[in-house]
Amino acid sequence: MYSTLIVARMRPHDQAEVARLFGAFDETDMPHRMGTRRRELFSYQGLYFHLQDFDDEHGGDRVLEARTDPRFIQISDDLKAFIEPYDPATWRSPADAMAARFYHWEPSG
């Protein structure tokens, strides 16, 4: 499994609307198209964390391919009202908001 974690800013009172937008998006075939196995959203003191798990390391490539789909474009536009870049000065794309994993553990066997 391959995971990505996007870090951004979000007002706490916007959680329900962001969850609703993703709920509607995840009811479509888009998660399957992108190879998404699981999506989890977290918030902490004005920060937004978007954890997305994929079947393999090609999930990021599939997301890039899906970016031209009107549904992907729509949710991206809809989320702009609620999700702000962590560092607007350096943000150009979601890749600029991805945390870098520096440790991983899983049970052997």
MOPAC internal coordinates of N, CA, C and O (Angstrom, degrees):
PM7 1SCF
backbone

  N    0.0000 0     0.00 0     0.00 0    0    0    0
  C    1.4515 1     0.00 0     0.00 0    1    0    0
  C    1.5154 1   108.61 1     0.00 0    2    1    0
  O    1.2310 1   120.26 1   -33.18 1    3    2    1
  N    1.3142 1   117.10 1   146.82 1    3    2    1
  C    1.4531 1   124.91 1  -179.56 1    5    3    2
  C    1.5287 1   107.42 1  -123.80 1    6    5    3
  O    1.2310 1   120.26 1   -43.75 1    7    6    5
  N    1.3210 1   117.11 1   136.25 1    7    6    5
  C    1.4688 1   120.96 1  -177.88 1    9    7    6
  C    1.5173 1   111.05 1  -124.85 1   10    9    7
  O    1.2310 1   121.24 1   -31.35 1   11   10    9
  N    1.3259 1   115.23 1   148.65 1   11   10    9
  C    1.4553 1   121.48 1   169.65 1   13   11   10
  C    1.5273 1   108.15 1  -126.00 1   14   13   11
  O    1.2310 1   121.13 1   -29.33 1   15   14   13
  N    1.3197 1   115.44 1   150.67 1   15   14   13
  C    1.4599 1   121.23 1   178.65 1   17   15   14
  C    1.5169 1   108.10 1  -132.76 1   18   17   15
  O    1.2310 1   120.82 1   -64.09 1   19   18   17
  N    1.3127 1   116.03 1   115.91 1   19   18   17
  C    1.4571 1   122.00 1   177.34 1   21   19   18
  C    1.5226 1   107.89 1   -98.67 1   22   21   19
  O    1.2310 1   120.96 1   -46.01 1   23   22   21
  N    1.3263 1   115.76 1   133.99 1   23   22   21
  C    1.4638 1   122.57 1   179.25 1   25   23   22
  C    1.5241 1   107.81 1  -116.17 1   26   25   23
  O    1.2310 1   121.01 1   -49.88 1   27   26   25
  N    1.3210 1   115.67 1   130.12 1   27   26   25
  C    1.4588 1   120.96 1   179.73 1   29   27   26
  C    1.5318 1   108.18 1  -150.23 1   30   29   27
  O    1.2310 1   120.95 1    12.40 1   31   30   29
  N    1.3146 1   115.80 1  -167.60 1   31   30   29
  C    1.4627 1   121.38 1   178.25 1   33   31   30
  C    1.5258 1   109.03 1  -116.34 1   34   33   31
  O    1.2310 1   121.51 1   -37.15 1   35   34   33
  N    1.3419 1   114.72 1   142.85 1   35   34   33
  C    1.4595 1   120.69 1   179.90 1   37   35   34
  C    1.5224 1   108.28 1  -153.39 1   38   37   35
  O    1.2310 1   120.87 1   -43.61 1   39   38   37
  N    1.3235 1   115.94 1   136.39 1   39   38   37
  C    1.4596 1   120.01 1   174.83 1   41   39   38
  C    1.5319 1   108.68 1   -70.51 1   42   41   39
  O    1.2310 1   119.38 1   -44.88 1   43   42   41
  N    1.3183 1   118.79 1   135.12 1   43   42   41
  C    1.4664 1   120.99 1  -177.22 1   45   43   42
  C    1.5291 1   113.81 1   -55.10 1   46   45   43
  O    1.2310 1   119.91 1   145.14 1   47   46   45
  N    1.3260 1   117.77 1   -34.86 1   47   46   45
  C    1.4627 1   118.62 1  -177.86 1   49   47   46
  C    1.5390 1   113.13 1   -73.20 1   50   49   47
  O    1.2310 1   119.77 1   175.86 1   51   50   49
  N    1.3311 1   118.04 1    -4.14 1   51   50   49
  C    1.4647 1   121.07 1   177.74 1   53   51   50
  C    1.5271 1   113.39 1   -93.89 1   54   53   51
  O    1.2310 1   120.14 1  -179.25 1   55   54   53
  N    1.3190 1   117.33 1     0.75 1   55   54   53
  C    1.4676 1   120.68 1  -176.50 1   57   55   54
  C    1.5272 1   112.47 1   -56.82 1   58   57   55
  O    1.2310 1   119.78 1   133.77 1   59   58   57
  N    1.2949 1   118.03 1   -46.23 1   59   58   57
  C    1.4655 1   121.00 1  -175.84 1   61   59   58
  C    1.5256 1   111.21 1   -62.63 1   62   61   59
  O    1.2310 1   120.02 1   138.84 1   63   62   61
  N    1.3105 1   117.56 1   -41.16 1   63   62   61
  C    1.4675 1   120.39 1  -179.34 1   65   63   62
  C    1.5308 1   110.95 1   -69.84 1   66   65   63
  O    1.2310 1   119.98 1   139.75 1   67   66   65
  N    1.3093 1   117.64 1   -40.25 1   67   66   65
  C    1.4658 1   120.44 1   177.39 1   69   67   66
  C    1.5257 1   109.47 1   -63.85 1   70   69   67
  O    1.2310 1   120.01 1   137.45 1   71   70   69
  N    1.3209 1   117.59 1   -42.55 1   71   70   69
  C    1.4681 1   121.14 1   177.70 1   73   71   70
  C    1.5297 1   110.40 1   -62.53 1   74   73   71
  O    1.2310 1   120.10 1   140.03 1   75   74   73
  N    1.3294 1   117.41 1   -39.97 1   75   74   73
  C    1.4648 1   120.95 1   178.87 1   77   75   74
  C    1.5288 1   110.80 1   -63.17 1   78   77   75
  O    1.2310 1   120.30 1   135.87 1   79   78   77
  N    1.3340 1   117.02 1   -44.13 1   79   78   77
  C    1.4657 1   120.78 1   179.78 1   81   79   78
  C    1.5298 1   111.04 1   -61.16 1   82   81   79
  O    1.2310 1   120.69 1   133.94 1   83   82   81
  N    1.3329 1   116.28 1   -46.06 1   83   82   81
  C    1.4571 1   119.06 1   179.02 1   85   83   82
  C    1.5241 1   111.43 1   -68.62 1   86   85   83
  O    1.2310 1   119.94 1   145.05 1   87   86   85
  N    1.3205 1   117.73 1   -34.95 1   87   86   85
  C    1.4555 1   120.43 1   177.66 1   89   87   86
  C    1.5206 1   111.27 1   -59.45 1   90   89   87
  O    1.2310 1   120.44 1   134.68 1   91   90   89
  N    1.3216 1   116.76 1   -45.32 1   91   90   89
  C    1.4648 1   120.81 1   178.57 1   93   91   90
  C    1.5261 1   110.96 1   -65.75 1   94   93   91
  O    1.2310 1   120.22 1   138.13 1   95   94   93
  N    1.3232 1   117.19 1   -41.87 1   95   94   93
  C    1.4607 1   122.04 1   179.20 1   97   95   94
  C    1.5267 1   110.91 1   -62.94 1   98   97   95
  O    1.2310 1   120.92 1   136.83 1   99   98   97
  N    1.3236 1   115.84 1   -43.17 1   99   98   97
  C    1.4618 1   120.41 1  -176.73 1  101   99   98
  C    1.5267 1   112.90 1   -73.93 1  102  101   99
  O    1.2310 1   119.61 1   168.84 1  103  102  101
  N    1.3269 1   118.35 1   -11.16 1  103  102  101
  C    1.4690 1   121.99 1   174.51 1  105  103  102
  C    1.5309 1   111.04 1   -79.22 1  106  105  103
  O    1.2310 1   120.09 1   167.17 1  107  106  105
  N    1.3244 1   117.44 1   -12.83 1  107  106  105
  C    1.4672 1   121.16 1   179.55 1  109  107  106
  C    1.5315 1   108.88 1   -87.81 1  110  109  107
  O    1.2310 1   120.40 1     5.97 1  111  110  109
  N    1.3122 1   116.85 1  -174.03 1  111  110  109
  C    1.4627 1   121.00 1   176.63 1  113  111  110
  C    1.5299 1   112.47 1   -84.60 1  114  113  111
  O    1.2310 1   120.23 1  -177.76 1  115  114  113
  N    1.3165 1   117.16 1     2.24 1  115  114  113
  C    1.4642 1   119.73 1  -175.91 1  117  115  114
  C    1.5345 1   113.07 1   -61.08 1  118  117  115
  O    1.2310 1   118.38 1   136.14 1  119  118  117
  N    1.3330 1   120.69 1   -43.86 1  119  118  117
  C    1.4703 1   117.85 1   177.68 1  121  119  118
  C    1.5275 1   112.18 1   -57.36 1  122  121  119
  O    1.2310 1   120.57 1   137.56 1  123  122  121
  N    1.3206 1   116.51 1   -42.44 1  123  122  121
  C    1.4644 1   119.78 1   178.44 1  125  123  122
  C    1.5305 1   110.37 1   -63.19 1  126  125  123
  O    1.2310 1   120.63 1   136.61 1  127  126  125
  N    1.3111 1   116.40 1   -43.39 1  127  126  125
  C    1.4716 1   120.89 1  -179.71 1  129  127  126
  C    1.5319 1   111.05 1   -60.27 1  130  129  127
  O    1.2310 1   120.52 1   143.67 1  131  130  129
  N    1.3264 1   116.62 1   -36.33 1  131  130  129
  C    1.4651 1   120.81 1  -178.75 1  133  131  130
  C    1.5261 1   112.37 1   -87.06 1  134  133  131
  O    1.2310 1   120.10 1   174.16 1  135  134  133
  N    1.3268 1   117.40 1    -5.84 1  135  134  133
  C    1.4584 1   120.06 1  -178.27 1  137  135  134
  C    1.5166 1   112.99 1    78.28 1  138  137  135
  O    1.2310 1   120.27 1  -159.92 1  139  138  137
  N    1.3296 1   117.09 1    20.08 1  139  138  137
  C    1.4567 1   121.47 1  -179.29 1  141  139  138
  C    1.5129 1   110.22 1   -73.69 1  142  141  139
  O    1.2310 1   120.90 1   -54.55 1  143  142  141
  N    1.3016 1   115.89 1   125.45 1  143  142  141
  C    1.4599 1   121.51 1   176.86 1  145  143  142
  C    1.5232 1   110.34 1   -92.90 1  146  145  143
  O    1.2310 1   120.89 1   142.97 1  147  146  145
  N    1.3391 1   115.90 1   -37.03 1  147  146  145
  C    1.4669 1   120.69 1  -177.78 1  149  147  146
  C    1.5214 1   108.60 1  -156.99 1  150  149  147
  O    1.2310 1   121.19 1   -33.03 1  151  150  149
  N    1.3373 1   115.32 1   146.97 1  151  150  149
  C    1.4657 1   122.04 1   174.80 1  153  151  150
  C    1.5275 1   107.18 1  -131.06 1  154  153  151
  O    1.2310 1   120.87 1   -46.58 1  155  154  153
  N    1.3191 1   115.94 1   133.42 1  155  154  153
  C    1.4579 1   120.96 1   174.68 1  157  155  154
  C    1.5202 1   108.22 1  -133.37 1  158  157  155
  O    1.2310 1   121.13 1   -41.36 1  159  158  157
  N    1.3294 1   115.44 1   138.64 1  159  158  157
  C    1.4584 1   122.13 1   178.08 1  161  159  158
  C    1.5196 1   108.48 1  -115.31 1  162  161  159
  O    1.2310 1   120.87 1   -43.93 1  163  162  161
  N    1.3285 1   115.94 1   136.07 1  163  162  161
  C    1.4561 1   121.85 1   179.86 1  165  163  162
  C    1.5236 1   108.52 1  -131.59 1  166  165  163
  O    1.2310 1   121.17 1   -25.23 1  167  166  165
  N    1.3216 1   115.36 1   154.77 1  167  166  165
  C    1.4668 1   119.63 1   171.92 1  169  167  166
  C    1.5243 1   108.72 1  -136.08 1  170  169  167
  O    1.2310 1   121.84 1   -29.60 1  171  170  169
  N    1.3082 1   114.09 1   150.40 1  171  170  169
  C    1.4588 1   120.64 1   177.76 1  173  171  170
  C    1.5186 1   108.27 1  -156.26 1  174  173  171
  O    1.2310 1   120.72 1   -65.87 1  175  174  173
  N    1.3215 1   116.23 1   114.13 1  175  174  173
  C    1.4585 1   123.87 1   175.16 1  177  175  174
  C    1.5289 1   112.86 1    44.73 1  178  177  175
  O    1.2310 1   121.00 1  -125.97 1  179  178  177
  N    1.3091 1   115.69 1    54.03 1  179  178  177
  C    1.4581 1   120.86 1   176.03 1  181  179  178
  C    1.5193 1   114.51 1    84.38 1  182  181  179
  O    1.2310 1   120.29 1  -177.70 1  183  182  181
  N    1.3400 1   117.05 1     2.30 1  183  182  181
  C    1.4589 1   120.09 1   176.97 1  185  183  182
  C    1.5254 1   109.23 1  -104.41 1  186  185  183
  O    1.2310 1   121.21 1   -28.45 1  187  186  185
  N    1.2968 1   115.30 1   151.55 1  187  186  185
  C    1.4649 1   124.44 1  -179.31 1  189  187  186
  C    1.5246 1   107.36 1  -120.43 1  190  189  187
  O    1.2310 1   120.72 1   -47.44 1  191  190  189
  N    1.3261 1   116.22 1   132.56 1  191  190  189
  C    1.4557 1   122.35 1   179.10 1  193  191  190
  C    1.5227 1   107.86 1  -125.95 1  194  193  191
  O    1.2310 1   120.64 1   -54.83 1  195  194  193
  N    1.3089 1   116.38 1   125.17 1  195  194  193
  C    1.4645 1   122.61 1  -177.57 1  197  195  194
  C    1.5239 1   107.03 1  -118.93 1  198  197  195
  O    1.2310 1   121.21 1   -77.05 1  199  198  197
  N    1.3264 1   115.29 1   102.95 1  199  198  197
  C    1.4547 1   122.13 1   179.57 1  201  199  198
  C    1.5216 1   108.70 1   -96.78 1  202  201  199
  O    1.2310 1   121.29 1   -55.80 1  203  202  201
  N    1.3238 1   115.13 1   124.20 1  203  202  201
  C    1.4563 1   119.94 1  -179.37 1  205  203  202
  C    1.5235 1   107.84 1  -128.12 1  206  205  203
  O    1.2310 1   120.87 1   -53.94 1  207  206  205
  N    1.3223 1   115.95 1   126.06 1  207  206  205
  C    1.4578 1   122.32 1   179.41 1  209  207  206
  C    1.5253 1   109.23 1  -106.00 1  210  209  207
  O    1.2310 1   121.65 1   -41.09 1  211  210  209
  N    1.3218 1   114.45 1   138.91 1  211  210  209
  C    1.4614 1   122.15 1  -179.55 1  213  211  210
  C    1.5193 1   109.43 1  -121.62 1  214  213  211
  O    1.2310 1   121.05 1   -19.30 1  215  214  213
  N    1.3183 1   115.60 1   160.70 1  215  214  213
  C    1.4559 1   120.59 1   178.48 1  217  215  214
  C    1.5278 1   111.96 1   -63.82 1  218  217  215
  O    1.2310 1   120.70 1   145.80 1  219  218  217
  N    1.3233 1   116.26 1   -34.20 1  219  218  217
  C    1.4630 1   119.94 1  -177.63 1  221  219  218
  C    1.5226 1   110.03 1  -152.55 1  222  221  219
  O    1.2310 1   120.74 1     1.56 1  223  222  221
  N    1.3212 1   116.19 1  -178.44 1  223  222  221
  C    1.4662 1   121.13 1  -175.79 1  225  223  222
  C    1.5279 1   113.58 1   -70.89 1  226  225  223
  O    1.2310 1   119.82 1   177.06 1  227  226  225
  N    1.3288 1   117.95 1    -2.94 1  227  226  225
  C    1.4629 1   121.02 1   179.19 1  229  227  226
  C    1.5264 1   112.62 1   -89.63 1  230  229  227
  O    1.2310 1   120.37 1  -176.24 1  231  230  229
  N    1.3202 1   116.90 1     3.76 1  231  230  229
  C    1.4636 1   120.57 1   179.04 1  233  231  230
  C    1.5148 1   112.20 1   -57.56 1  234  233  231
  O    1.2310 1   120.56 1   137.73 1  235  234  233
  N    1.3149 1   116.54 1   -42.27 1  235  234  233
  C    1.4663 1   119.88 1   179.39 1  237  235  234
  C    1.5169 1   111.86 1   -61.42 1  238  237  235
  O    1.2310 1   120.21 1   142.70 1  239  238  237
  N    1.3265 1   117.21 1   -37.30 1  239  238  237
  C    1.4637 1   121.08 1   177.64 1  241  239  238
  C    1.5226 1   110.46 1   -65.57 1  242  241  239
  O    1.2310 1   120.75 1   140.30 1  243  242  241
  N    1.3351 1   116.17 1   -39.70 1  243  242  241
  C    1.4714 1   119.78 1  -179.75 1  245  243  242
  C    1.5255 1   111.10 1   -68.28 1  246  245  243
  O    1.2310 1   120.60 1   144.93 1  247  246  245
  N    1.3273 1   116.46 1   -35.07 1  247  246  245
  C    1.4618 1   119.63 1   177.09 1  249  247  246
  C    1.5323 1   109.35 1   -64.44 1  250  249  247
  O    1.2310 1   120.30 1   136.57 1  251  250  249
  N    1.3230 1   117.03 1   -43.43 1  251  250  249
  C    1.4710 1   120.07 1   177.69 1  253  251  250
  C    1.5280 1   111.25 1   -58.84 1  254  253  251
  O    1.2310 1   120.62 1   138.88 1  255  254  253
  N    1.3294 1   116.42 1   -41.12 1  255  254  253
  C    1.4598 1   120.45 1   178.30 1  257  255  254
  C    1.5312 1   111.27 1   -65.36 1  258  257  255
  O    1.2310 1   120.16 1   143.43 1  259  258  257
  N    1.3103 1   117.30 1   -36.57 1  259  258  257
  C    1.4658 1   121.94 1  -176.96 1  261  259  258
  C    1.5202 1   112.83 1   -75.54 1  262  261  259
  O    1.2310 1   120.04 1   165.31 1  263  262  261
  N    1.3153 1   117.54 1   -14.69 1  263  262  261
  C    1.4708 1   120.77 1  -175.34 1  265  263  262
  C    1.5209 1   114.09 1   -60.64 1  266  265  263
  O    1.2310 1   119.67 1   162.08 1  267  266  265
  N    1.3314 1   118.23 1   -17.92 1  267  266  265
  C    1.4587 1   120.42 1   179.00 1  269  267  266
  C    1.5316 1   112.40 1   -90.35 1  270  269  267
  O    1.2310 1   120.09 1   172.09 1  271  270  269
  N    1.3277 1   117.43 1    -7.91 1  271  270  269
  C    1.4632 1   121.31 1   179.30 1  273  271  270
  C    1.5282 1   108.97 1   -68.91 1  274  273  271
  O    1.2310 1   119.29 1   -45.89 1  275  274  273
  N    1.3238 1   118.95 1   134.11 1  275  274  273
  C    1.4653 1   121.13 1  -178.95 1  277  275  274
  C    1.5322 1   113.54 1   -55.08 1  278  277  275
  O    1.2310 1   119.75 1   147.62 1  279  278  277
  N    1.3337 1   118.09 1   -32.38 1  279  278  277
  C    1.4658 1   120.61 1   179.55 1  281  279  278
  C    1.5216 1   111.33 1   -69.65 1  282  281  279
  O    1.2310 1   120.26 1   142.84 1  283  282  281
  N    1.3109 1   117.12 1   -37.16 1  283  282  281
  C    1.4635 1   121.45 1   176.55 1  285  283  282
  C    1.5294 1   109.86 1   -67.44 1  286  285  283
  O    1.2310 1   120.92 1   135.84 1  287  286  285
  N    1.3122 1   115.85 1   -44.16 1  287  286  285
  C    1.4669 1   120.97 1   177.86 1  289  287  286
  C    1.5246 1   109.99 1   -60.64 1  290  289  287
  O    1.2310 1   120.20 1   137.83 1  291  290  289
  N    1.3437 1   117.22 1   -42.17 1  291  290  289
  C    1.4669 1   121.35 1  -178.75 1  293  291  290
  C    1.5158 1   112.19 1   -64.14 1  294  293  291
  O    1.2310 1   119.88 1   132.10 1  295  294  293
  N    1.3443 1   117.83 1   -47.90 1  295  294  293
  C    1.4659 1   118.38 1  -178.95 1  297  295  294
  C    1.5289 1   110.29 1   -66.44 1  298  297  295
  O    1.2310 1   120.15 1   144.17 1  299  298  297
  N    1.3164 1   117.31 1   -35.83 1  299  298  297
  C    1.4701 1   119.83 1   177.68 1  301  299  298
  C    1.5213 1   110.11 1   -61.73 1  302  301  299
  O    1.2310 1   120.58 1   136.04 1  303  302  301
  N    1.3264 1   116.50 1   -43.96 1  303  302  301
  C    1.4703 1   120.37 1   178.16 1  305  303  302
  C    1.5261 1   111.30 1   -65.61 1  306  305  303
  O    1.2310 1   120.23 1   137.04 1  307  306  305
  N    1.3424 1   117.17 1   -42.96 1  307  306  305
  C    1.4621 1   121.00 1  -179.55 1  309  307  306
  C    1.5253 1   112.12 1   -63.27 1  310  309  307
  O    1.2310 1   120.33 1   142.99 1  311  310  309
  N    1.3326 1   116.97 1   -37.01 1  311  310  309
  C    1.4630 1   120.62 1  -177.79 1  313  311  310
  C    1.5287 1   112.86 1   -72.90 1  314  313  311
  O    1.2310 1   119.78 1   160.17 1  315  314  313
  N    1.3163 1   118.03 1   -19.83 1  315  314  313
  C    1.4713 1   120.77 1  -178.88 1  317  315  314
  C    1.5242 1   112.33 1   -58.20 1  318  317  315
  O    1.2310 1   120.03 1   152.22 1  319  318  317
  N    1.3220 1   117.55 1   -27.78 1  319  318  317
  C    1.4671 1   121.11 1   179.45 1  321  319  318
  C    1.5292 1   112.01 1   -73.24 1  322  321  319
  O    1.2310 1   120.46 1   163.50 1  323  322  321
  N    1.3408 1   116.72 1   -16.50 1  323  322  321
  C    1.4637 1   120.49 1  -173.43 1  325  323  322
  C    1.5258 1   114.74 1  -120.87 1  326  325  323
  O    1.2310 1   120.23 1   151.33 1  327  326  325
  N    1.3155 1   117.17 1   -28.67 1  327  326  325
  C    1.4611 1   121.95 1  -175.72 1  329  327  326
  C    1.5212 1   108.64 1  -111.08 1  330  329  327
  O    1.2310 1   120.94 1   -53.75 1  331  330  329
  N    1.3193 1   115.80 1   126.25 1  331  330  329
  C    1.4635 1   121.25 1   178.75 1  333  331  330
  C    1.5238 1   109.26 1  -115.68 1  334  333  331
  O    1.2310 1   120.10 1   -33.38 1  335  334  333
  N    1.3287 1   117.41 1   146.62 1  335  334  333
  C    1.4656 1   119.23 1   177.73 1  337  335  334
  C    1.5269 1   111.15 1   -57.14 1  338  337  335
  O    1.2310 1   121.00 1   -34.95 1  339  338  337
  N    1.3060 1   115.68 1   145.05 1  339  338  337
  C    1.4620 1   120.33 1   175.39 1  341  339  338
  C    1.5216 1   109.52 1   -61.74 1  342  341  339
  O    1.2310 1   120.41 1   135.39 1  343  342  341
  N    1.3185 1   116.82 1   -44.61 1  343  342  341
  C    1.4666 1   121.97 1   178.01 1  345  343  342
  C    1.5300 1   108.22 1  -128.79 1  346  345  343
  O    1.2310 1   119.88 1   -86.99 1  347  346  345
  N    1.3234 1   117.83 1    93.01 1  347  346  345
  C    1.4666 1   120.56 1  -176.69 1  349  347  346
  C    1.5228 1   113.86 1   -57.66 1  350  349  347
  O    1.2310 1   119.88 1   153.44 1  351  350  349
  N    1.3236 1   117.83 1   -26.56 1  351  350  349
  C    1.4614 1   120.82 1  -178.06 1  353  351  350
  C    1.5276 1   112.22 1   -69.06 1  354  353  351
  O    1.2310 1   120.14 1   154.09 1  355  354  353
  N    1.3345 1   117.34 1   -25.91 1  355  354  353
  C    1.4639 1   119.32 1  -176.67 1  357  355  354
  C    1.5230 1   113.13 1  -112.20 1  358  357  355
  O    1.2310 1   119.79 1   174.46 1  359  358  357
  N    1.3360 1   118.02 1    -5.54 1  359  358  357
  C    1.4645 1   120.31 1  -175.25 1  361  359  358
  C    1.5172 1   111.36 1   -79.79 1  362  361  359
  O    1.2310 1   121.00 1   -54.13 1  363  362  361
  N    1.3264 1   115.70 1   125.87 1  363  362  361
  C    1.4610 1   122.15 1   174.16 1  365  363  362
  C    1.5237 1   110.88 1  -124.19 1  366  365  363
  O    1.2310 1   120.83 1   150.48 1  367  366  365
  N    1.3362 1   116.01 1   -29.52 1  367  366  365
  C    1.4669 1   121.63 1   179.83 1  369  367  366
  C    1.5258 1   107.69 1  -156.50 1  370  369  367
  O    1.2310 1   119.67 1   -10.22 1  371  370  369
  N    1.3402 1   118.23 1   169.78 1  371  370  369
  C    1.4641 1   119.61 1   178.74 1  373  371  370
  C    1.5344 1   113.19 1   -55.08 1  374  373  371
  O    1.2310 1   120.06 1   151.94 1  375  374  373
  N    1.3121 1   117.49 1   -28.06 1  375  374  373
  C    1.4689 1   119.86 1   178.71 1  377  375  374
  C    1.5280 1   111.31 1   -59.75 1  378  377  375
  O    1.2310 1   120.13 1   152.00 1  379  378  377
  N    1.3325 1   117.36 1   -28.00 1  379  378  377
  C    1.4682 1   121.43 1   179.31 1  381  379  378
  C    1.5186 1   112.45 1   -75.47 1  382  381  379
  O    1.2310 1   120.28 1   172.60 1  383  382  381
  N    1.3190 1   117.08 1    -7.40 1  383  382  381
  C    1.4638 1   121.67 1  -179.38 1  385  383  382
  C    1.5183 1   112.36 1  -112.74 1  386  385  383
  O    1.2310 1   120.13 1  -173.46 1  387  386  385
  N    1.3246 1   117.36 1     6.54 1  387  386  385
  C    1.4631 1   120.38 1  -177.40 1  389  387  386
  C    1.5166 1   111.07 1   -85.50 1  390  389  387
  O    1.2310 1   122.18 1   -49.90 1  391  390  389
  N    1.3183 1   113.42 1   130.10 1  391  390  389
  C    1.4571 1   119.85 1   176.55 1  393  391  390
  C    1.5277 1   108.73 1   -71.84 1  394  393  391
  O    1.2310 1   120.91 1   -29.87 1  395  394  393
  N    1.3176 1   115.86 1   150.13 1  395  394  393
  C    1.4596 1   121.30 1   177.81 1  397  395  394
  C    1.5269 1   109.25 1   -98.98 1  398  397  395
  O    1.2310 1   120.91 1   -57.51 1  399  398  397
  N    1.3137 1   115.86 1   122.49 1  399  398  397
  C    1.4607 1   119.42 1   178.28 1  401  399  398
  C    1.5310 1   108.57 1   -72.12 1  402  401  399
  O    1.2310 1   121.05 1   -48.40 1  403  402  401
  N    1.3139 1   115.60 1   131.60 1  403  402  401
  C    1.4673 1   119.67 1   178.95 1  405  403  402
  C    1.5171 1   112.80 1  -120.80 1  406  405  403
  O    1.2310 1   120.03 1  -179.23 1  407  406  405
  N    1.3534 1   117.55 1     0.77 1  407  406  405
  C    1.4580 1   121.39 1   175.35 1  409  407  406
  C    1.5084 1   108.73 1  -156.07 1  410  409  407
  O    1.2310 1   120.72 1   -37.57 1  411  410  409
  N    1.3218 1   116.23 1   142.43 1  411  410  409
  C    1.4524 1   121.53 1   178.58 1  413  411  410
  C    1.5216 1   108.26 1  -145.93 1  414  413  411
  O    1.2310 1   120.56 1   -42.19 1  415  414  413
  N    1.3143 1   116.53 1   137.81 1  415  414  413
  C    1.4615 1   122.47 1   175.35 1  417  415  414
  C    1.5071 1   108.71 1  -140.00 1  418  417  415
  O    1.2310 1   120.62 1   -36.98 1  419  418  417
  N    1.3004 1   116.42 1   143.02 1  419  418  417
  C    1.4467 1   122.15 1   168.60 1  421  419  418
  C    1.5224 1   107.42 1  -151.61 1  422  421  419
  O    1.2310 1   120.34 1   -26.68 1  423  422  421
  N    1.3085 1   116.95 1   153.32 1  423  422  421
  C    1.4603 1   119.31 1  -177.54 1  425  423  422
  C    1.5306 1   110.82 1   -64.81 1  426  425  423
  O    1.2310 1   121.03 1   -35.28 1  427  426  425
  N    1.3076 1   115.64 1   144.72 1  427  426  425
  C    1.4580 1   119.58 1   177.61 1  429  427  426
  C    1.5313 1   110.07 1   -80.15 1  430  429  427
  O    1.2310 1   121.66 1   -24.98 1  431  430  429
  N    1.3225 1   114.43 1   155.02 1  431  430  429
  C    1.4643 1   119.33 1   177.58 1  433  431  430
  C    1.4395 1   110.93 1    84.18 1  434  433  431
  O    1.2310 1   120.10 1   180.00 1  435  434  433

